Amino acid sequence: MICQRCLPTPMLSPFIKEYLVLHMRFEKNAPPPVKAYPVNPEEGMTFVIRGTKTAETVETGLFEVRPKTYLFGLPDTRQNLHLPSEYMMVHVRFQPGAIHKLLRIPMYELLHQYIEAQLILGREIDDVEDQLAHATSYDQLPYILDRYFIRKVNGTKFRFEPVDKIGSIILGNPQGFNLSRTASDACLSFRQFEKRFERQIGVTPKYFARICRFYQAYSMKDANQESDWLTIAVNAGYIDYQHMVKDFKRFAGVTPNMLIHESNLNPERQLKLNAGFVGL
């Protein structure tokens, strides 16, 4: 079993943040594992190698079986992920706006959508799935994806502009985000910038910054659970603790303490699989 983060090859770093290789096994007679999945500032692509994942949208109670390989934009509401007794996947975490750059998809069309990859990428993805399924070691999986995405990048004509970097800047420092200044840095009017950003990311820049700030606070506490919530709120740029609680209820559907409690019950925590990091 493994839960391992890996860097892509350097030429892909403007597009792909990292790969996550995950393989978990549980006793077949044990209760099905459930993973808490709050709103987060992520767009990605998942290749499921073994097992089938079912996602429950907590707000509506709707259950949806995820495709074998799928692309997705920003999630906009809390979910619980129900996993089988054995589950194996490789997850591609894209840089903010990278899917739009590579595929020219308006990302507001992928907001909280999990689209079967073949519908967008065609039959080319079948060969990648076959290679992943027949890999003889975990180490081979990132290299298979590197080869595919290098071909994808080389076959796409585009150029980077100042606005393309804004999503990553907000992700890294959501509390320092200033809409007027950021639009000026991107050499666009306020309205032009907002429209371009929504097309690239899927939501307005102000809302994206709010998601990033919430997730930063959650990640801080999750990584250092001895820290008090007031310190977390201040370090994440919240005016006060209550403003942070409001975001937790909006993006996770529960209080901060409850989300940490649920996260501690996540399948990888039960198996004591730490998402270690290695470079390729």
N, C-alpha and C positions, 0 to 999 in steps of 0.2 A: 504494500500500500504506500501511497505517496501523496503529498500535497506540496508541490514545488513550483516556485516562481522562477522564470527564466527570461533573460533579455533576448530580444531578437538580434539578428545580425545588425551591425551599426548602420548600414544603408537604409534599414527599415525604421530606425528610431524616430524619424519625423512623423511616422504613421502609426506605429505600434509601440505601446508603452511596455507591454510584457506579455508573456504566455503564462498560463497557469495549468500545470499538469496535475490532475486529481484522479486518484483511484482509491475507492473505499469499499470495504466488505463488512457486512454485519451478519450476525446469526440470522438464519432464515425464519426462525420462530420468534425473533425479537420484534418489538413494535417498530413499524416503518420509521426511519429517521426523518426529521423535519428540520429544515434550515430557515431561520429568520432572515428575511431579505427586505430591508427597508429601501426607500427611495435613495438612489445614489447617483453621483455624476459620472455615469459610465455608459459608453456605447461599445458594442462588441460583437463577437461571433463565437459560437460554441459548436464544437465537434464532439458529439456523444459517441463514444466507442463501445461502451457496454451499458445496458440498462436503459430505462425510460424515466424521465423526470416529469412530474406533474406539478404545475404551479397553481396555488390558490390565491386569488386576489381577495384579501381579507375584507376590504370595504364592501364588496358585492357578494362574497361567498362563492364566486365562480371558480370552477376547476378547469384547467386546460392542460392537455398533454402537449409537451413541447416536441417539435420535430427533431429528427436525428441530428441535423445540422441547421443552424438558424442564425440569422442576423437580427440585431435588436438595437433600438435607440434608447434614450433615457427612460427608465421606469418612472412612472408618475404616481404610483401608489404602492403601499406596503403589500408584500407577498409572503407566503410561506411556501417553501419548495419541499415537496414530498419525494423522497428518493427510494429506489428499490434496495434490496439487500446487497446488491453489488452495483456500483456505479463508477464509470470511468469516462473522463472527458479531457479535452484540451480546450482551454478558453483563451480567446484572443482579446486582450484589452487594448482598444485603439486609443490613440491620442484624441482629445476633443476636436471634432470636425473632420477627422480623417476619413470616415466612411463617405461623407459627402464629397471629399476631395477625390477619392478613388473611384466612386461609383456614380457621382452626380445625383444622388438621391436627396431630395429635400427632407431634412431630418425630422421636420414636424410630421411627416407621413409615417415615420417609424416610432413616434412617441408612444411608449408603452406597448409596442408591437414586437412580436417575435415571429419573424417571417422565415419560412423554409428557404434555405439558401439557394436551392435549385431554381426557384421562381425568379431570382434576381441574377444569379451567376450562371445559370444554365448547367449543362451536363459536365462542364469542366470540373465541377466540384466532386463528381463521382470518383475520379481518379485519386483525389486527395483523401477521400474517405477510405478508399481501398488500401492506400498506403498506410494510413494511420491504423487501420484494423489489423494489418499484417506486420506491423512493426514488432521487432523482437526485444526491444528494450524501451524504457521510458525516455532515455536520452535521445532516441531517434526522432521522437515526436516533434520537438521544436524545429529540428532541421528540415523535416518534411514541410512544415508550414513556412519556414524561411524560403524554401525553393519556390513554393507556390506564390507567395506574396511578392517576391522579387520579380517574377514574371508579370504579375499584375501591375506593379508599379512601372516596370519598363514598358508595358504596353499602353500606358495611359499618358495623355498629353495634358500637362497643367503647369502652372507656375505658382509659387508661394507669394502671397501678398501680406502686408502687415496685419490685416484682419484675421488671417488664418491662425495667428499665434495667440489671439486674445483668449480663446477658451482655455488654453493651457496656463496662461497668466492668471486668469481668475481661479482656476483649479488650485494653483499653488498658493494664492494669496487672496482668498475671497473677502477677507475683512478689509483689505486695502483697495477694493474695487471702487472706482469713481467713473460713472457712466459717461459724463461729459468729457473728462480727460481721456478716457479710453477711446471714445469715438474720434477725438482729435488725433490721438496717436495713430489710429488706423487710417487717417486722412479721409474721413467720411463725415457727412453730416450726421446728426443724432438719429434721424429717421432712417437714412441709408444704412447706418451701422446696425441698428436694431433689426432691420429686415434681413440684412446679410447674415447676422448672427443667428437669427431664428432658422434660417435656411440651412446653416451649417451645423447647428447644435440641436435645434428642435424646440427651444424655449427662448424667452427673452433673456438678455444678459443679466438683468436684475434677479430674475427667478433662478437662473443657473447659479449665480453667486450665493443665493440663499440655500440651495441644495448643497453646494460645496461647503458652506460654513457649517451646516448641520452635520454633514458627513465627517468633516474634520473634527468636530467636537466628539462625535460618537467614536471615531477612530482613536482619538487621544485617550479617552476613558477606557476603551476596550484594550488598549496596549498597556495602560498603567492604571489598574483599577484601584490603587491606593490613593490616587489623586481625588481631591474633593471636587464636587460639581461646580462650585462657585469659581474655583481656579480654572477649570476647564472652560466655563462660559466666558470668562475674561480673556483667556488666551485665544479663544476662537473668535473674539471680536464682538460678542454679544453685549448689549447695554446692561443687562442684568440676567439673573438666573431664570426669571419667568419668561423672558423672550425666548430663551433657549428651550424651555419646556414646551412652549407653543409650537416650535418647529419640530420637536420630537413627536408631538401628538399628530402634527400634519403629515410628517414623512415616515413615521414608524407606527403610528396609531396607538402608541403607548407612552408612558412616562419614561424618562431617561433610565431610572433604575430597572424598570421592567425590561427594557430593550437589552441592557447588559446581562440581565438574568437569562433572557431567551438566547442571547448570543453564546453564553457559556454552555448551553445545551445543544449547540450546533453539532452536526455529525462529526466534523473534523476534530472538534474539541473532545468529544466522547472517545474518539480513537487516538487522542493525543498526537494528532498530525499537525505539526507547525508548518505554516507556509513559508518555509525557508527560501532563500534567494541564491541563485547561482547565475553567473554570466556564461555565455557560450563563446 
